[in-house]
Protein backbone atom coordinates (compact mmCIF):
# COMPACT_ATOMS: atom_id res chain seq x y z
CA UNK A 1 0.00 0.00 0.00
CA UNK A 2 1.32 3.39 -0.94
CA UNK A 3 1.65 5.91 1.90
CA UNK A 4 1.69 9.71 1.91
CA UNK A 5 2.06 12.13 4.77
CA UNK A 6 -0.89 14.49 5.15
CA UNK A 7 1.26 17.37 3.90
CA UNK A 8 2.47 15.40 0.85
CA UNK A 9 -1.10 14.32 0.09
CA UNK A 10 -2.29 17.92 0.22
CA UNK A 11 0.45 19.06 -2.14
CA UNK A 12 0.08 16.08 -4.49
CA UNK A 13 -3.64 15.34 -4.56
CA UNK A 14 -3.53 14.25 -8.20
CA UNK A 15 -0.84 11.64 -7.43
CA UNK A 16 -2.83 10.41 -4.43
CA UNK A 17 -5.96 10.05 -6.56
CA UNK A 18 -4.07 8.22 -9.31
CA UNK A 19 -2.53 5.87 -6.74
CA UNK A 20 -5.94 5.26 -5.13
CA UNK A 21 -7.27 4.05 -8.48
CA UNK A 22 -4.63 1.30 -8.33
CA UNK A 23 -5.19 0.36 -4.68
CA UNK A 24 -5.81 1.83 -1.22
CA UNK A 25 -3.54 4.71 -0.18
CA UNK A 26 -2.65 5.38 3.45
CA UNK A 27 -2.31 8.97 4.62
CA UNK A 28 -0.43 9.52 7.84
CA UNK A 29 -0.62 12.41 10.28
CA UNK A 30 2.12 12.96 12.84
CA UNK A 31 3.65 9.64 11.76
CA UNK A 32 0.52 7.59 12.46
CA UNK A 33 -1.99 6.16 9.98
CA UNK A 34 -4.93 8.54 9.75
CA UNK A 35 -7.11 7.76 6.73
CA UNK A 36 -7.28 5.46 3.74
CA UNK A 37 -8.12 6.83 0.31
CA UNK A 38 -9.60 4.36 -2.14
CA UNK A 39 -11.38 4.34 -5.47
CA UNK A 40 -15.12 4.82 -5.72
CA UNK A 41 -15.61 1.23 -6.91
CA UNK A 42 -13.58 -0.18 -3.98
CA UNK A 43 -15.55 1.96 -1.53
CA UNK A 44 -18.89 0.82 -2.98
CA UNK A 45 -17.76 -2.82 -2.81
CA UNK A 46 -16.76 -2.35 0.84
CA UNK A 47 -20.10 -0.73 1.75
CA UNK A 48 -22.00 -3.55 0.00
CA UNK A 49 -20.02 -6.19 1.90
CA UNK A 50 -20.54 -4.35 5.19
CA UNK A 51 -24.28 -4.03 4.55
CA UNK A 52 -24.61 -7.71 3.61
CA UNK A 53 -22.74 -8.79 6.74
CA UNK A 54 -24.98 -6.61 8.92
CA UNK A 55 -28.09 -7.95 7.18
CA UNK A 56 -26.93 -11.55 7.84
CA UNK A 57 -26.26 -10.77 11.51
CA UNK A 58 -29.70 -9.19 11.96
CA UNK A 59 -31.38 -12.13 10.23
CA UNK A 60 -29.48 -14.58 12.44
CA UNK A 61 -30.50 -12.62 15.50
CA UNK A 62 -34.17 -12.69 14.56
CA UNK A 63 -33.88 -16.40 13.78
CA UNK A 64 -32.51 -16.98 17.28
CA UNK A 65 -35.36 -14.93 18.73
CA UNK A 66 -37.90 -16.96 16.76
CA UNK A 67 -36.35 -20.14 18.19
CA UNK A 68 -36.56 -18.73 21.69
CA UNK A 69 -32.80 -18.76 22.19
CA UNK A 70 -32.79 -15.23 23.63
CA UNK A 71 -35.69 -14.67 25.94
CA UNK A 72 -34.61 -11.43 27.65
CA UNK A 73 -36.77 -9.37 25.25
CA UNK A 74 -39.66 -10.35 23.00
CA UNK A 75 -39.53 -9.63 19.28
CA UNK A 76 -42.11 -6.88 19.82
CA UNK A 77 -39.96 -5.27 22.53
CA UNK A 78 -36.92 -5.35 20.26
CA UNK A 79 -38.94 -3.87 17.37
CA UNK A 80 -40.14 -1.11 19.69
CA UNK A 81 -36.57 -0.34 20.76
CA UNK A 82 -35.42 -0.24 17.12
CA UNK A 83 -38.22 2.20 16.27
CA UNK A 84 -37.37 4.36 19.29
CA UNK A 85 -33.73 4.55 18.18
CA UNK A 86 -34.75 5.30 14.62
CA UNK A 87 -36.89 8.19 15.86
CA UNK A 88 -34.11 9.47 18.13
CA UNK A 89 -35.66 8.37 21.43
CA UNK A 90 -33.16 6.19 23.26
Backbone as JSON Lines, residues from 0, in Angstrom:
{"i":0,"aa":"X","n":[0.85,-1.17,0.0],"ca":[0.0,0.0,0.0],"c":[0.89,1.23,0.0]}
{"i":1,"aa":"X","n":[0.56,2.16,-0.87],"ca":[1.32,3.39,-0.94],"c":[0.92,4.3,0.22]}
{"i":2,"aa":"X","n":[1.89,5.05,0.75],"ca":[1.65,5.91,1.9],"c":[2.14,7.32,1.6]}
{"i":3,"aa":"X","n":[1.33,8.3,2.02],"ca":[1.69,9.71,1.91],"c":[1.52,10.34,3.28]}
{"i":4,"aa":"X","n":[2.33,11.33,3.58],"ca":[2.06,12.13,4.77],"c":[0.9,13.06,4.41]}
{"i":5,"aa":"X","n":[0.24,13.58,5.4],"ca":[-0.89,14.49,5.15],"c":[-0.43,15.68,4.32]}
{"i":6,"aa":"X","n":[0.74,16.22,4.63],"ca":[1.26,17.37,3.9],"c":[1.55,17.0,2.44]}
{"i":7,"aa":"X","n":[2.2,15.84,2.21],"ca":[2.47,15.4,0.85],"c":[1.17,15.17,0.07]}
{"i":8,"aa":"X","n":[0.18,14.58,0.75],"ca":[-1.1,14.32,0.09],"c":[-1.77,15.62,-0.34]}
{"i":9,"aa":"X","n":[-1.68,16.63,0.54],"ca":[-2.29,17.92,0.22],"c":[-1.6,18.55,-0.99]}
{"i":10,"aa":"X","n":[-0.3,18.44,-1.05],"ca":[0.45,19.06,-2.14],"c":[0.41,18.25,-3.43]}
{"i":11,"aa":"X","n":[0.05,16.97,-3.32],"ca":[0.08,16.08,-4.49],"c":[-1.23,15.3,-4.64]}
{"i":12,"aa":"X","n":[-2.34,15.99,-4.52],"ca":[-3.64,15.34,-4.56],"c":[-3.83,14.5,-5.82]}
{"i":13,"aa":"X","n":[-3.4,15.0,-6.94],"ca":[-3.53,14.25,-8.2],"c":[-2.81,12.91,-8.13]}
{"i":14,"aa":"X","n":[-1.6,12.9,-7.59],"ca":[-0.84,11.64,-7.43],"c":[-1.56,10.69,-6.48]}
{"i":15,"aa":"X","n":[-2.11,11.24,-5.39],"ca":[-2.83,10.41,-4.43],"c":[-4.04,9.78,-5.11]}
{"i":16,"aa":"X","n":[-4.78,10.57,-5.87],"ca":[-5.96,10.05,-6.56],"c":[-5.58,8.99,-7.59]}
{"i":17,"aa":"X","n":[-4.52,9.22,-8.34],"ca":[-4.07,8.22,-9.31],"c":[-3.67,6.93,-8.61]}
{"i":18,"aa":"X","n":[-2.95,7.05,-7.5],"ca":[-2.53,5.87,-6.74],"c":[-3.73,5.13,-6.18]}
{"i":19,"aa":"X","n":[-4.75,5.87,-5.71],"ca":[-5.94,5.26,-5.13],"c":[-6.74,4.46,-6.16]}
{"i":20,"aa":"X","n":[-6.61,4.82,-7.42],"ca":[-7.27,4.05,-8.48],"c":[-6.61,2.69,-8.66]}
{"i":21,"aa":"X","n":[-5.36,2.57,-8.23],"ca":[-4.63,1.3,-8.33],"c":[-4.8,0.44,-7.08]}
{"i":22,"aa":"X","n":[-5.03,1.08,-5.94],"ca":[-5.19,0.36,-4.68],"c":[-5.29,1.37,-3.55]}
{"i":23,"aa":"X","n":[-5.66,0.91,-2.35],"ca":[-5.81,1.83,-1.22],"c":[-4.52,2.59,-0.93]}
{"i":24,"aa":"X","n":[-4.66,3.84,-0.51],"ca":[-3.54,4.71,-0.18],"c":[-3.7,5.14,1.28]}
{"i":25,"aa":"X","n":[-2.64,4.97,2.05],"ca":[-2.65,5.38,3.45],"c":[-2.1,6.8,3.56]}
{"i":26,"aa":"X","n":[-2.79,7.62,4.35],"ca":[-2.31,8.97,4.62],"c":[-2.05,9.05,6.11]}
{"i":27,"aa":"X","n":[-0.82,9.45,6.44],"ca":[-0.43,9.52,7.84],"c":[-0.45,10.96,8.33]}
{"i":28,"aa":"X","n":[-0.67,11.1,9.63],"ca":[-0.62,12.41,10.28],"c":[0.19,12.24,11.55]}
{"i":29,"aa":"X","n":[1.21,13.05,11.7],"ca":[2.12,12.96,12.84],"c":[2.71,11.55,12.95]}
{"i":30,"aa":"X","n":[2.99,10.94,11.79],"ca":[3.65,9.64,11.76],"c":[2.74,8.45,12.01]}
{"i":31,"aa":"X","n":[1.45,8.69,12.2],"ca":[0.52,7.59,12.46],"c":[-0.52,7.51,11.35]}
{"i":32,"aa":"X","n":[-0.95,6.29,11.0],"ca":[-1.99,6.16,9.98],"c":[-3.23,6.96,10.39]}
{"i":33,"aa":"X","n":[-3.78,7.69,9.45],"ca":[-4.93,8.54,9.75],"c":[-6.15,8.16,8.93]}
{"i":34,"aa":"X","n":[-6.0,8.12,7.61],"ca":[-7.11,7.76,6.73],"c":[-6.61,6.91,5.57]}
{"i":35,"aa":"X","n":[-7.56,6.23,4.95],"ca":[-7.28,5.46,3.74],"c":[-8.09,6.09,2.62]}
{"i":36,"aa":"X","n":[-7.45,6.32,1.51],"ca":[-8.12,6.83,0.31],"c":[-8.21,5.66,-0.66]}
{"i":37,"aa":"X","n":[-9.41,5.47,-1.21],"ca":[-9.6,4.36,-2.14],"c":[-10.49,4.8,-3.29]}
{"i":38,"aa":"X","n":[-10.56,4.0,-4.32],"ca":[-11.38,4.34,-5.47],"c":[-12.86,4.23,-5.12]}
{"i":39,"aa":"X","n":[-13.68,4.87,-5.92],"ca":[-15.12,4.82,-5.72],"c":[-15.62,3.38,-5.8]}
{"i":40,"aa":"X","n":[-15.13,2.62,-6.76],"ca":[-15.61,1.23,-6.91],"c":[-15.21,0.38,-5.7]}
{"i":41,"aa":"X","n":[-14.01,0.56,-5.17],"ca":[-13.58,-0.18,-3.98],"c":[-14.44,0.21,-2.77]}
{"i":42,"aa":"X","n":[-14.73,1.49,-2.64],"ca":[-15.55,1.96,-1.53],"c":[-16.95,1.35,-1.62]}
{"i":43,"aa":"X","n":[-17.54,1.37,-2.81],"ca":[-18.89,0.82,-2.98],"c":[-18.91,-0.68,-2.69]}
{"i":44,"aa":"X","n":[-17.86,-1.38,-3.1],"ca":[-17.76,-2.82,-2.81],"c":[-17.68,-3.05,-1.3]}
{"i":45,"aa":"X","n":[-16.89,-2.25,-0.61],"ca":[-16.76,-2.35,0.84],"c":[-18.1,-2.11,1.52]}
{"i":46,"aa":"X","n":[-18.81,-1.06,1.14],"ca":[-20.1,-0.73,1.75],"c":[-21.1,-1.86,1.5]}
{"i":47,"aa":"X","n":[-21.09,-2.43,0.31],"ca":[-22.0,-3.55,0.0],"c":[-21.69,-4.75,0.89]}
{"i":48,"aa":"X","n":[-20.41,-5.08,1.04],"ca":[-20.02,-6.19,1.9],"c":[-20.42,-5.93,3.35]}
{"i":49,"aa":"X","n":[-20.19,-4.72,3.82],"ca":[-20.54,-4.35,5.19],"c":[-22.05,-4.46,5.4]}
{"i":50,"aa":"X","n":[-22.83,-3.96,4.47],"ca":[-24.28,-4.03,4.55],"c":[-24.76,-5.48,4.57]}
{"i":51,"aa":"X","n":[-24.2,-6.31,3.68],"ca":[-24.61,-7.71,3.61],"c":[-24.28,-8.45,4.9]}
{"i":52,"aa":"X","n":[-23.13,-8.15,5.48],"ca":[-22.74,-8.79,6.74],"c":[-23.69,-8.37,7.86]}
{"i":53,"aa":"X","n":[-24.04,-7.1,7.92],"ca":[-24.98,-6.61,8.92],"c":[-26.35,-7.26,8.73]}
{"i":54,"aa":"X","n":[-26.79,-7.35,7.49],"ca":[-28.09,-7.95,7.18],"c":[-28.11,-9.42,7.64]}
{"i":55,"aa":"X","n":[-27.02,-10.15,7.4],"ca":[-26.93,-11.55,7.84],"c":[-26.98,-11.64,9.36]}
{"i":56,"aa":"X","n":[-26.28,-10.74,10.05],"ca":[-26.26,-10.77,11.51],"c":[-27.65,-10.48,12.08]}
{"i":57,"aa":"X","n":[-28.34,-9.52,11.49],"ca":[-29.7,-9.19,11.96],"c":[-30.63,-10.37,11.71]}
{"i":58,"aa":"X","n":[-30.54,-10.97,10.54],"ca":[-31.38,-12.13,10.23],"c":[-31.1,-13.28,11.19]}
{"i":59,"aa":"X","n":[-29.84,-13.51,11.48],"ca":[-29.48,-14.58,12.44],"c":[-30.03,-14.27,13.82]}
{"i":60,"aa":"X","n":[-29.97,-13.01,14.21],"ca":[-30.5,-12.62,15.5],"c":[-32.0,-12.85,15.6]}
{"i":61,"aa":"X","n":[-32.73,-12.47,14.55],"ca":[-34.17,-12.69,14.56],"c":[-34.5,-14.18,14.52]}
{"i":62,"aa":"X","n":[-33.68,-14.95,13.81],"ca":[-33.88,-16.4,13.78],"c":[-33.71,-16.99,15.18]}
{"i":63,"aa":"X","n":[-32.71,-16.52,15.91],"ca":[-32.51,-16.98,17.28],"c":[-33.69,-16.58,18.16]}
{"i":64,"aa":"X","n":[-34.19,-15.36,17.97],"ca":[-35.36,-14.93,18.73],"c":[-36.56,-15.82,18.44]}
{"i":65,"aa":"X","n":[-36.77,-16.13,17.15],"ca":[-37.9,-16.96,16.76],"c":[-37.8,-18.36,17.37]}
{"i":66,"aa":"X","n":[-36.57,-18.82,17.59],"ca":[-36.35,-20.14,18.19],"c":[-36.35,-20.08,19.71]}
{"i":67,"aa":"X","n":[-36.52,-18.88,20.25],"ca":[-36.56,-18.73,21.69],"c":[-35.21,-18.83,22.38]}
{"i":68,"aa":"X","n":[-34.14,-18.63,21.62],"ca":[-32.8,-18.76,22.19],"c":[-32.41,-17.56,23.04]}
{"i":69,"aa":"X","n":[-33.03,-16.42,22.82],"ca":[-32.79,-15.23,23.63],"c":[-34.13,-14.75,24.16]}
{"i":70,"aa":"X","n":[-34.37,-14.98,25.42],"ca":[-35.69,-14.67,25.94],"c":[-35.74,-13.4,26.79]}
{"i":71,"aa":"X","n":[-34.63,-12.64,26.84],"ca":[-34.61,-11.43,27.65],"c":[-35.67,-10.43,27.17]}
{"i":72,"aa":"X","n":[-35.8,-10.29,25.83],"ca":[-36.77,-9.37,25.25],"c":[-37.58,-10.12,24.2]}
{"i":73,"aa":"X","n":[-38.84,-9.76,24.07],"ca":[-39.66,-10.35,23.0],"c":[-39.32,-9.64,21.7]}
{"i":74,"aa":"X","n":[-39.74,-10.24,20.59],"ca":[-39.53,-9.63,19.28],"c":[-40.21,-8.27,19.22]}
{"i":75,"aa":"X","n":[-41.4,-8.17,19.81],"ca":[-42.11,-6.88,19.82],"c":[-41.34,-5.83,20.6]}
{"i":76,"aa":"X","n":[-40.75,-6.23,21.73],"ca":[-39.96,-5.27,22.53],"c":[-38.74,-4.8,21.76]}
{"i":77,"aa":"X","n":[-38.1,-5.72,21.06],"ca":[-36.92,-5.35,20.26],"c":[-37.34,-4.42,19.13]}
{"i":78,"aa":"X","n":[-38.45,-4.73,18.46],"ca":[-38.94,-3.87,17.37],"c":[-39.24,-2.48,17.9]}
{"i":79,"aa":"X","n":[-39.84,-2.41,19.08],"ca":[-40.14,-1.11,19.69],"c":[-38.87,-0.32,19.96]}
{"i":80,"aa":"X","n":[-37.86,-1.01,20.48],"ca":[-36.57,-0.34,20.76],"c":[-35.91,0.16,19.47]}
{"i":81,"aa":"X","n":[-35.99,-0.65,18.41],"ca":[-35.42,-0.24,17.12],"c":[-36.13,1.01,16.62]}
{"i":82,"aa":"X","n":[-37.46,1.03,16.71],"ca":[-38.22,2.2,16.27],"c":[-37.9,3.42,17.11]}
{"i":83,"aa":"X","n":[-37.73,3.23,18.42],"ca":[-37.37,4.36,19.29],"c":[-36.02,4.94,18.88]}
{"i":84,"aa":"X","n":[-35.05,4.07,18.6],"ca":[-33.73,4.55,18.18],"c":[-33.81,5.27,16.84]}
{"i":85,"aa":"X","n":[-34.6,4.7,15.93],"ca":[-34.75,5.3,14.62],"c":[-35.33,6.71,14.74]}
{"i":86,"aa":"X","n":[-36.24,6.89,15.67],"ca":[-36.89,8.19,15.86],"c":[-36.12,9.09,16.8]}
{"i":87,"aa":"X","n":[-34.95,8.64,17.28],"ca":[-34.11,9.47,18.13],"c":[-34.48,9.45,19.59]}
{"i":88,"aa":"X","n":[-35.27,8.49,20.02],"ca":[-35.66,8.37,21.43],"c":[-34.99,7.15,22.03]}
{"i":89,"aa":"X","n":[-33.87,7.33,22.67],"ca":[-33.16,6.19,23.26],"c":[-33.82,5.69,24.5]}
